[in-house]
Amino acid sequence: MRLAGQADQVGRVSGRQLWRATLKWLSCGRLGRRRGWPVLPELTTPWQDTIAPERTGWRQRAANLDDDHAFSVDYVICRRCRLGWTEMPYTLPQYQRCGLATAGLTTLRTEHPGLSWHTLGGHYQDSRPFWTTIGAGVPGGYQQRALCDHITDF
């Protein structure tokens, strides 16, 4: 699939709002939390890196095809601990086994070298072969691991 080969063509939206981060810092996290779905500018690149809609402080990597996210995964990294986590990888059924998950996760690891990659939750029985295959040779192997103390926005 051509889209998998374009995984390095990533459009980015930071989603960071300085006023919100400052308010959150000044109030020790009591104020400034985001509520509701974020409004993001439209990106025209085949792959997109934006704030995750359901997890504060996380990012979402998605493959865009015909205005649909053919693949998406939420992720967060801690540079201090050299750890990364991925959650909720999803590929539309008609694009499964086309290499989108492999391309997306490989590009994330390339952009953030030297990290050990994990997930938060246990893997469903039917997803274990996916995680075994995708985690082969990957530091951390996408095994379950709790967030470190530095990741506080969850």
N, C-alpha and C positions, 0 to 999 in steps of 0.2 A: 504494500500500500504506500502510495506516494507521501501521505501525511506523516507516516512514521519516519520517513527519511528527512522530513523538515523539522525535526524536533529541536534543532539548534536555532530555528527562526522564532524567537520568543519575544512577544510584546509584553511590556511590564507596566503595571500600575502599582505605585507604592502603597496607596491607601493610608499612608501615615498623615495624621493631622497634628501639627505642632501644638496647637492650642489644647487639643484633647490629651496629648501625651503630657504636657506641662501640668494640666489640671489633675490628671491622674497621679503624677509624681508628687505634686504639692499636697494632695489629700491622702497619700499613702494607699492609693488604689480605691478609695471609697467613691470618688467622683470621676467622671470622664469615660466611663465604660460605654462602648457602642451598643445601641439597642436597635433591633430591626435589621433589615437587609441593607447592606451598603449600596449606594448608587455609584457605579463605576463608569468611566468613559468607555466607549466602544473601541475595541482593538480590531485591527484588520489582519493581524498576523496569524499564521496557521496554529501556533501554540501561544498560550497566554499564561502569565504568572500574575495573579491578583491576590487580594486578601481573601481568605476563606470565608464563605458566607455564614458558616455555622460555628466556627471556632475563633474566638478573639485571640489575636496574636499569631495565628497560623496563616499560611499561604496556601493557594490552590494552583496547581499546574494543570492545564487543560488543553486538549487538542480540539480545535474548532473546525467543524466541517458542516457547511451549509447551515450556519447559525445554530448549530447544535454542538454540545460538548460530547464528542465521540468518545473521549476518555477524560477522566479527571481524577486527581488524587490530592488530598490535603497533606501538608507537610510543615514541620517546624524544625529548626536547628538550634543547637546551643554551641556556639563557637568555643566557649570556655571549656566545656566538657568534651568537645569534639564528637558530639552525638547528633543524630538526626532521627526523626520519627516520621513515618507516613501512616495515614489513616484513610479509610474509605476509598480505595481505588475502585473505579467503576468504568466499565466500557459498555457502550450501547451494544446490545446483542448482535446486531448486524455487523459490528466491527471487531468482535472478539476474535482472537487468534490471528490478528493482522499485524501484530508487533507494536501496537500503540503503547501498551503498558511498559514493555521492555524499553522502547525508545524514550518515553517520558521519564521513567525512573533512572535510566542510564544517564540521561542528560542532567538530571538533578545531582547525581553523584559526581559527574564531571565538573559541574559548576561549584560544588562544595567538596573538594578533594580532602582526603584524610579523615573523613567522618566514619563512625560506626553507625549503621542504619538499623532501626528497630520499628516496631509497631507498639501501640498501647495495649490493645485487647488480644484475647485469644483468637485464633483463626477458626472460622467455621470449617466443618469437616470437608465440605465440597470446595473450599478455597485453599486447603493445605497443599495440594499439588502445585497450584500457582505460586504460593509463597516459597515452596521448596525449590522450584525451578528459578524463580526470579532472584532468590537469595543466594544461589550457588556462587561461591567465590566472592561474595560481598561481605566486607567486615560487618559483623553484627548479624548478618543473614536475615534481617527483618524478623528477628525473634522478639517475643514480647519483652518489654522493659518499661518500667514506670518513668514518667518525666523526671528530669533532674530538678533540683531546687531553684535553678535559674529561670525556668520556664514557669511563669506565674500567671499568665493570662489564659487560663483554660476554664 
